[in-house]
């Protein structure tokens, strides 16, 4: 007996209403999609739903306090919360960090499910620190303020 599963596609801004006809686990047809991504999404959502995961983690000694990170592949839908908790358990990171740097390999024991930085964060150096210790001062200098009076 043919059954119908319905989804709203999230792969592009169109939000196509998708219909997936199936007999048990066997997919018969996907309809309602305006692009190929919709059909692929419906098949994936029906057979093995996954979600992209991005979050922020703390940075120690960084110019910014938070670092945006993401997984390199989508996480099984039922394990998203577990994955987010594991990321926050294993991190914060120590500055400096480079964009694309792998921070965790094989998250949740899944090969290829790595966590990478999506921004670079430089080491934060206090203006009062000396360069005699081999530490370069920050290149950021505040803009001078006008002392214009009326």
Buried (B, 14 or more C-beta within 10 A) or exposed (E): EEEEBEBEBBBEEBEBEBBBBBEEEEBEEBBBBEEEBBBBBBBBBBEEBBBEBEBBBEBEEBBBEBBBBBBBBBBBEEBBEEBBEBBEEEBBBEBBBEEEBEBBEEBBEBEEBBBBBEBBBBBBBEEEEEEEEEEEEBEEEEEEEEEEEE
